[in-house]
Amino acid sequence: MNRNSNYDLTWGRATIIALSLLLPSVMLAPAVSAAGITTSPPASFKKVSSLVKLPDFLPGLGTLYVDPSTLPVGPFLGYNHKGKLVNIIYMVPTKDLDAHKNFQGLGGVAAGVKLNHTDIQYNPGHPGVEEPHYHVVQWLISPAAVKDQMK
């Protein structure tokens, strides 16, 4: 790897970390009350399985809903088997990170939701977001609850 590749890789990683750290602060700006989304998604959100060929419940993520106008990044709202909001997911294409694209105002739909922790996971692509991307998963439940509820 040459020096330029190392530089780009370092900046890409820094961008992902910065994105995951900044998203909770973006979510502080109240756009819509989060109280309503804890048991059902907003009217503009559609079940992902109705938009692309995926199961209703994705183990590890839940039943996902997204406003189609926000694709591919989202936010996606993930609900457990009991219909409770457990995560907010952003699917950030690696090409957008490489291009140093900025993302602002992503979390307005979940303003006021209390986050427990954030995971960042690489995904090579899947129906709906075919290109390589990162899942930035902001969990509202503990890691132990994730293991228990997201099977």
C-alpha positions in Angstrom: 0.0 0.0 0.0 1.4 3.4 -0.8 1.4 6.4 1.4 -1.6 7.9 -0.4 -3.7 4.8 0.2 -2.8 4.7 3.9 -3.9 8.4 4.1 -7.2 7.7 2.4 -7.9 4.7 4.6 -7.1 6.6 7.7 -9.5 9.4 6.6 -12.2 6.9 5.7 -12.0 5.4 9.2 -12.0 8.8 10.8 -15.1 9.8 8.8 -17.0 6.7 10.0 -16.0 7.3 13.6 -17.0 11.0 13.4 -20.3 10.1 11.8 -21.2 7.7 14.5 -20.2 10.2 17.2 -22.1 13.1 15.6 -25.4 11.4 14.8 -26.6 11.5 18.4 -26.1 15.3 18.6 -27.9 15.7 15.3 -30.8 13.8 16.9 -31.1 16.5 19.6 -32.7 19.0 17.3 -36.5 18.3 17.7 -38.2 17.9 14.3 -40.9 15.4 15.3 -41.7 13.9 18.7 -40.0 10.6 19.1 -42.7 9.4 21.4 -44.8 8.3 18.5 -42.1 6.2 16.7 -41.4 4.0 19.7 -44.3 1.7 18.8 -45.0 2.5 15.1 -43.1 4.3 12.3 -44.2 7.6 10.8 -46.7 7.4 8.0 -44.1 8.2 5.3 -42.1 5.1 6.4 -42.6 1.8 4.6 -41.7 -1.7 5.7 -38.5 -2.5 3.9 -39.7 -6.0 3.1 -42.5 -4.4 1.1 -40.0 -2.4 -1.0 -37.3 -5.1 -1.6 -37.0 -8.9 -1.4 -36.1 -9.3 2.3 -37.8 -11.1 5.2 -40.1 -9.0 7.5 -37.7 -9.6 10.5 -34.0 -9.5 9.9 -32.1 -11.3 12.7 -29.7 -8.8 14.4 -31.6 -5.7 13.0 -35.3 -6.3 13.5 -38.3 -5.3 11.3 -37.1 -2.4 9.4 -39.0 0.7 8.1 -37.6 3.5 5.9 -38.9 6.6 4.2 -38.1 5.7 0.6 -37.2 9.3 -0.2 -34.2 9.0 2.2 -32.6 5.9 0.5 -30.0 4.6 0.6 -28.8 6.3 3.9 -32.1 6.3 5.8 -32.7 6.4 8.8 -34.1 2.9 9.0 -36.2 2.3 12.1 -35.8 -1.2 13.6 -38.5 -2.8 15.7 -38.2 -6.0 17.8 -40.7 -8.9 17.7 -43.0 -7.1 20.1 -43.2 -4.0 17.9 -40.9 -1.8 20.1 -38.3 0.5 18.4 -34.9 -0.8 19.3 -32.6 0.8 16.8 -32.0 3.5 14.2 -29.8 2.5 11.3 -28.0 4.5 8.7 -26.7 2.7 5.6 -23.8 4.8 4.4 -22.3 3.9 1.1 -18.5 3.5 1.1 -18.3 5.6 -2.1 -19.9 8.5 -0.2 -17.3 8.2 2.6 -14.5 8.0 0.0 -15.9 11.1 -1.7 -15.9 12.9 1.7 -19.7 13.5 1.4 -21.3 15.3 4.4 -24.5 14.0 6.0 -26.6 16.5 7.9 -30.0 16.3 9.7 -30.3 12.6 9.5 -31.8 11.9 12.9 -34.7 14.3 13.0 -37.4 11.6 13.0 -35.9 10.2 16.2 -35.3 13.5 18.1 -35.4 12.9 21.8 -34.8 9.1 21.7 -32.3 7.9 24.3 -29.5 5.9 22.8 -27.7 3.1 24.6 -24.8 2.4 22.3 -23.7 2.5 18.6 -22.3 -0.3 16.4 -20.7 0.2 13.0 -20.7 -2.8 10.6 -19.4 -3.2 7.1 -21.8 -4.7 4.6 -20.8 -5.7 1.0 -24.4 -5.1 -0.2 -27.9 -6.6 0.0 -31.3 -6.1 -1.6 -32.2 -2.4 -1.4 -28.7 -1.2 -0.8 -26.6 -3.3 -3.3 -23.4 -1.3 -3.1 -20.8 -1.8 -0.3 -21.8 0.3 2.7 -21.6 0.7 6.5 -24.4 0.1 8.9 -24.3 2.7 11.6 -26.7 1.1 14.2 -27.7 3.3 17.1 -29.2 1.0 19.7 -31.9 2.0 22.2 -31.4 -1.2 24.1 -28.4 -2.8 25.9 -26.0 -5.2 24.2 -27.5 -8.0 26.3 -31.0 -7.1 25.2 -29.8 -7.1 21.6 -28.6 -10.7 21.9 -31.9 -11.6 23.6 -34.4 -9.8 21.4 -32.9 -9.7 17.9 -32.8 -13.5 17.1 
